[in-house]
Amino acid sequence: MAAGLAANGDGRAQVITLALVLGALEARTPKDAWRNSTPSWSHHVGSAEYLRWLEAQDYPLSAVEEVITGAKDAESAYTRYLADAVKQ
């Protein structure tokens, strides 16, 4: 099978594998992850670790994602949200 890959096949396979892994981590991130930033998946990668990795790859975190990583608390993120909403 590998012999039939095009010259750029290895790189493409790595990108597809990364996309599958990241998609699985997204799917395992609960919608209320911001309420509890401690890992809840025992020995697996937690939401905060996943988001910190994304941030290290130059992904700009949203306010709620910063709450999940512990960079902000929920109250300050909500206060900022309200302030931004009033400006609009």
C-alpha positions as CSV (number, residue, x, y, z in Angstrom):
1,M,0.0,0.0,0.0
2,A,2.7,2.5,0.9
3,A,4.5,1.8,-2.3
4,G,1.5,3.1,-4.2
5,L,1.6,6.5,-2.5
6,A,2.6,9.6,-4.4
7,A,5.8,11.4,-3.5
8,N,4.0,13.6,-1.0
9,G,1.9,10.7,0.4
10,D,3.8,10.4,3.7
11,G,3.2,14.1,4.5
12,R,-0.5,13.8,3.6
13,A,-0.9,10.7,5.7
14,Q,0.6,12.5,8.7
15,V,-1.7,15.5,8.3
16,I,-4.7,13.2,8.0
17,T,-3.7,11.3,11.1
18,L,-3.2,14.6,13.0
19,A,-6.6,15.7,11.9
20,L,-8.2,12.5,13.1
21,V,-6.4,12.7,16.5
22,L,-7.4,16.4,17.0
23,G,-11.0,15.6,15.9
24,A,-11.1,12.9,18.5
25,L,-9.9,15.3,21.2
26,E,-12.4,17.9,20.2
27,A,-15.2,15.2,20.4
28,R,-14.1,14.3,23.9
29,T,-14.1,17.9,25.1
30,P,-17.3,18.3,27.0
31,K,-19.4,21.4,26.4
32,D,-19.1,22.4,30.0
33,A,-15.3,21.9,30.2
34,W,-15.0,25.5,31.3
35,R,-16.7,24.6,34.6
36,N,-13.9,22.3,35.6
37,S,-10.4,22.9,34.1
38,T,-8.9,19.8,35.8
39,P,-8.5,16.8,33.5
40,S,-11.4,14.4,33.7
41,W,-10.1,11.7,31.4
42,S,-7.8,9.9,33.9
43,H,-4.7,9.0,32.0
44,H,-5.8,10.7,28.7
45,V,-5.1,14.1,27.4
46,G,-7.5,16.6,29.1
47,S,-9.2,19.6,27.6
48,A,-6.8,22.1,29.1
49,E,-3.7,20.2,27.8
50,Y,-5.2,19.9,24.4
51,L,-6.0,23.6,24.2
52,R,-2.6,24.6,25.5
53,W,-1.1,22.5,22.7
54,L,-3.3,24.3,20.2
55,E,-2.2,27.6,21.6
56,A,1.4,26.6,21.3
57,Q,0.7,26.0,17.6
58,D,-0.4,29.7,17.2
59,Y,-4.1,29.0,17.6
60,P,-5.7,32.0,19.3
61,L,-7.8,30.8,22.2
62,S,-11.3,32.2,22.7
63,A,-12.2,33.6,26.1
64,V,-14.0,30.4,27.2
65,E,-11.0,28.3,26.0
66,E,-8.7,30.5,28.2
67,V,-11.0,29.7,31.1
68,I,-10.5,26.0,30.4
69,T,-6.7,26.4,30.4
70,G,-6.8,28.4,33.6
71,A,-5.4,31.6,31.9
72,K,-8.6,33.4,32.9
73,D,-11.4,32.8,35.4
74,A,-15.0,32.5,34.3
75,E,-16.1,35.7,36.0
76,S,-13.5,37.9,34.3
77,A,-14.3,36.3,30.9
78,Y,-18.0,37.0,31.3
79,T,-17.4,40.6,32.5
80,R,-15.3,41.1,29.3
81,Y,-18.0,39.6,27.2
82,L,-20.6,41.9,28.7
83,A,-18.3,44.9,28.1
84,D,-17.8,44.0,24.5
85,A,-21.5,43.4,24.0
86,V,-22.3,46.9,25.2
87,K,-19.8,48.4,22.8
88,Q,-21.6,46.9,19.8
